[in-house]
Amino acid sequence: MNFFRFGLRAFLFCCLVSTVAFAVEPNLGQISPIGVQRGTEVEMTFPGQRLADAKQLLFYSPGFEVKELTAADNGVKAKVAVAADCRLGIHAVRLAAASGISNLRTFTVGPLPEVKEVEPNNLFTEPQQVAMNVTISGTCANEDLDHYVVELKKGQRLNAEVEGLRLGNVMFDPYVAILNSDRFELARSDDASLLYQDSICSIVAPEDGKYIVQVRESSFAGGGAAYRLHIGSFPRPLAVYPAGGKPGETLQARWLGDAAGEFTTSVTMPTSTDDKPGVYAQDPNGISPSPNPVRVVDLNNALEVEPNNDVASASPGGEAPIALNGIIETAGDIDFHKFTAKKGQQFDVRVYARKPLRSPLDSVLVIYNEKGNQITNNDDSGGPDSYARFNCPADGTYLVSVRDHLNSGGPTYVYRVEISEVKPSIVIGLPEKVQYIPTTLTVHRGNRMALMVNTQRVNFGGDVILEAANLPPGMTMEALPFSGGKTEVPVLFTVAADANPSGALTNMSGKPTDPMQAVPGSFFQRTMLIRGNQNNDVWGHDADRMAVSLADDAPFKLEVIQPKVPLVRNGSMDLKVVATRAMGYTAAISVKLLYNPNGVGSSVSAVIPENQNETLIPLTANGNAALGVSKIIVLGTGPHAGGKVETATGFIDLNVAEQFFRLTLDKGVCEQGKDADYVVKIEKLADFPGEATCELVGLPNGATSMPVKFTKDAEDVEFKVTVAKDARPGKFTTLMTITKFQQDGETVTHTLGPGELRIDAPLPPKVDAPKPATPSPMAQPMPMATKPPEKKRLSRLEQLRLEKEEAEKAEKK
């Protein structure tokens, strides 16, 4: 199976899982057209399932205005105005409907007029004629070769850039080549470092004439995958230097790797953090169709000064924090930079090259003192880029060096070393409810829904509270704090009964509960759009906001009854859940806890049966369950509108308490066909009201006992165990006790043990002996009336000793 087919299967599987998990919510397929020209008004089609109640398109980036939206069950048509200054490149969108929110899809915005592929164009001799500076939307079938021909003048630049993988639909690995009219290949590209697995081909025309651009899948697969081919004389540099600056800062940028040669322009760093920041090369021939990635961070720039290939010639930097910029321009090149720091300062020293700059450099970082003695080094830090934590030992000058791991180099081997102060931050995320499917939130009108939310504290260990901005009107959030080192908490969302269905991309963030601490917080969610072998992340989208939907009414609402008694360690409890059903809704509703507090277990198979309104969820607590009160929530899932709908209860308190008593179960011995006493010792830990009923369970087949009762003052209880004649002999270690008592009208249950019972077969019958002569009655004294001695309860040791004595007597006889 080739990589493309695997990726396609993974994509289809992803859609299937999404459909199964969120079957009521809308599901989007591939957007058409997959790309649009900025500054135009276009009709876009959003095919899919369950789209009849679509209300909004939620774009993750600015620059789009929806003029009209028409919805049908299997598709939505929208007239969209794309702003003239809309960011070029990949954009993400979701569709919000009255039933929920869709999966995420991507499309692209380009600067050039759009042209559609016209088949047949698979023969080199019959290419499709196109003008320069256009974007062609095409598809690639298996074993398909698409050819396009353009007219060039000598010295004219031709760039051919393909968007395939970056469209985020299927694993499409494009290959592009430029040929002259004699079919001589002038340039070719499979994977370009700048564009991941997409391709860039560039030439400067050696003479006037026709030039053919060929596009195919690299292994001659395709499967009907869509691609976009940008053809023109626009600039297409492979790197920019320096590769970063302060937000809004204007820099003199060197554009490297363009077919027509290096050139310099002024460029302004982005101020928005939308997706991944980038800058665009522009000249009189046009603008590059996709960005060169840059780092946008509030650090001063220092540029290398060649030669700087040893300690003595290190480029001057400045006082840290600072950003050091350079290029490993030739094979074997190594760059040294100086910076100054003060004793006690802590810095994160990180090389940015492969990520996110898409430089070919595989960096190796070394930090030295002023004398050139090595302090620390790093090759890879979770990827090809390098990172080290630097604790400054004394005031002074220090150096860093950067080289390629394989001592390679070239004009586009750009890097940026950011020496930044160690600062705290908070990153908020949503755990996946279904593997590989990003979690979204749908809350139904007049109802509730809950999610687990996690936090990553970076260089920070305090308590955190959640905040949410831009929730749909009528929706509120109740969040527990991340206290005591917690990394995951439940969050409850509630919607008013009169709220209007709508969707939003919500800014969720975290902040310290201590108002004196200023720690920046952000939200991060990765959507894997294309997965490769072993489900590795090949291509996806990074979101800084949570997708939220306020949906139409659900057919049921749930409440959970607040327990009046605690759940004790080594105990159990039944949690009562009650449903209020809409008129005519009779289906079964599955219920479960959103999460289990530490040491607490719960059933995941509890169901409110069809036509009924309540059920019980069994809870248990182990011996190490966390003591105290936890806020818990119950989720309910039921069939609706051909799929499933999910709601939540409000918070209730679950109090986990210590046991009221400890029970020590004896090691009991009994014989087939006889009764035996089984003793359980009681150690009271707290008073309890009334009487407790204790049941001995786990007895082997053929052994039975009746429950017994005891009060808070009892020191032990005794069970009468009846053993059948055919009970299997042996040692049984499965005995437990279930003890219950009433408190505030509810039951407190302890399940304690274990205990042991041994069942023996009867001893063989004794051999008959001669009967002694019977003395004369006259010789016998009259017996005196005496009280029979009380039967003494024998310990296990005494029982064994008595059994031994009786056996010895039997042998002597």
HELIX and SHEET records of a PDB file:
HELIX    1   1 PHE A    3  ALA A   21  1                                  19    
HELIX    2   2 LEU A  165  LEU A  167  5                                   3    
HELIX    3   3 SER A  193  LEU A  195  5                                   3    
HELIX    4   4 ASN A  533  ASN A  535  5                                   3    
HELIX    5   5 PRO A  777  ALA A  779  5                                   3    
HELIX    6   6 ARG A  796  LYS A  812  1                                  17    
SHEET    1   A 4 ASN A  27  LEU A  28  0                                        
SHEET    2   A 4 GLU A  41  GLN A  49 -1                                        
SHEET    3   A 4 GLY A  75  VAL A  82 -1                                        
SHEET    4   A 4 PHE A  64  ALA A  72 -1                                        
SHEET    1   B 4 GLY A  35  GLN A  37  0                                        
SHEET    2   B 4 ARG A 105  GLY A 110  1                                        
SHEET    3   B 4 GLY A  89  ALA A  97 -1                                        
SHEET    4   B 4 ALA A  54  PHE A  59 -1                                        
SHEET    1   C 4 GLY A  35  GLN A  37  0                                        
SHEET    2   C 4 ARG A 105  GLY A 110  1                                        
SHEET    3   C 4 GLY A  89  ALA A  97 -1                                        
SHEET    4   C 4 GLY A 100  ILE A 101 -1                                        
SHEET    1   D 5 GLU A 114  LYS A 116  0                                        
SHEET    2   D 5 VAL A 134  CYS A 140  1                                        
SHEET    3   D 5 ALA A 225  GLY A 232 -1                                        
SHEET    4   D 5 ARG A 157  GLU A 163 -1                                        
SHEET    5   D 5 SER A 199  VAL A 204 -1                                        
SHEET    1   E 5 GLN A 128  GLN A 129  0                                        
SHEET    2   E 5 ASP A 146  LEU A 152  1                                        
SHEET    3   E 5 GLY A 209  GLU A 217 -1                                        
SHEET    4   E 5 PRO A 174  ASN A 180 -1                                        
SHEET    5   E 5 GLU A 185  SER A 189 -1                                        
SHEET    1   F 3 ALA A 239  TYR A 241  0                                        
SHEET    2   F 3 THR A 250  LEU A 256 -1                                        
SHEET    3   F 3 PHE A 263  THR A 268 -1                                        
SHEET    1   G 2 GLY A 244  GLY A 245  0                                        
SHEET    2   G 2 ARG A 295  VAL A 296  1                                        
SHEET    1   H 2 GLY A 278  VAL A 279  0                                        
SHEET    2   H 2 ASN A 292  PRO A 293 -1                                        
SHEET    1   I 2 GLN A 282  ASP A 283  0                                        
SHEET    2   I 2 GLY A 286  ILE A 287 -1                                        
SHEET    1   J 5 ASN A 301  LEU A 303  0                                        
SHEET    2   J 5 ILE A 322  ILE A 327  1                                        
SHEET    3   J 5 VAL A 414  GLU A 421 -1                                        
SHEET    4   J 5 GLN A 346  TYR A 352 -1                                        
SHEET    5   J 5 TYR A 387  ASN A 391 -1                                        
SHEET    1   K 4 ILE A 334  ALA A 341  0                                        
SHEET    2   K 4 GLY A 396  ASP A 404 -1                                        
SHEET    3   K 4 SER A 363  ASN A 369 -1                                        
SHEET    4   K 4 GLN A 374  ASN A 378 -1                                        
SHEET    1   L 5 MET A 475  ALA A 479  0                                        
SHEET    2   L 5 GLU A 488  VAL A 495 -1                                        
SHEET    3   L 5 ARG A 448  VAL A 458 -1                                        
SHEET    4   L 5 SER A 425  GLY A 429 -1                                        
SHEET    5   L 5 GLY A 521  PHE A 523  1                                        
SHEET    1   M 4 LEU A 441  HIS A 444  0                                        
SHEET    2   M 4 MET A 546  ALA A 551  1                                        
SHEET    3   M 4 SER A 502  PRO A 512 -1                                        
SHEET    4   M 4 VAL A 464  ALA A 469 -1                                        
SHEET    1   N 2 GLN A 525  ARG A 531  0                                        
SHEET    2   N 2 ASP A 537  ALA A 543 -1                                        
SHEET    1   O 4 PHE A 556  VAL A 560  0                                        
SHEET    2   O 4 GLY A 571  ARG A 581 -1                                        
SHEET    3   O 4 GLU A 614  ALA A 621 -1                                        
SHEET    4   O 4 VAL A 600  SER A 602 -1                                        
SHEET    1   P 4 PHE A 556  VAL A 560  0                                        
SHEET    2   P 4 GLY A 571  ARG A 581 -1                                        
SHEET    3   P 4 GLU A 746  ASP A 760 -1                                        
SHEET    4   P 4 LYS A 667  GLU A 671  1                                        
SHEET    1   Q 6 PHE A 556  VAL A 560  0                                        
SHEET    2   Q 6 GLY A 571  ARG A 581 -1                                        
SHEET    3   Q 6 GLU A 746  ASP A 760 -1                                        
SHEET    4   Q 6 GLY A 730  GLN A 743 -1                                        
SHEET    5   Q 6 ALA A 692  VAL A 697 -1                                        
SHEET    6   Q 6 VAL A 708  PHE A 710 -1                                        
SHEET    1   R 3 LEU A 567  VAL A 568  0                                        
SHEET    2   R 3 ILE A 652  ALA A 657  1                                        
SHEET    3   R 3 GLY A 628  ILE A 632 -1                                        
SHEET    1   S 4 ALA A 606  ILE A 608  0                                        
SHEET    2   S 4 ILE A 589  LEU A 593 -1                                        
SHEET    3   S 4 VAL A 634  HIS A 640 -1                                        
SHEET    4   S 4 GLY A 643  ALA A 648 -1                                        
SHEET    1   T 4 PHE A 661  LEU A 665  0                                        
SHEET    2   T 4 ASP A 675  LYS A 684 -1                                        
SHEET    3   T 4 ASP A 716  VAL A 723 -1                                        
SHEET    4   T 4 ALA A 703  SER A 705 -1                                        
END                                                                             
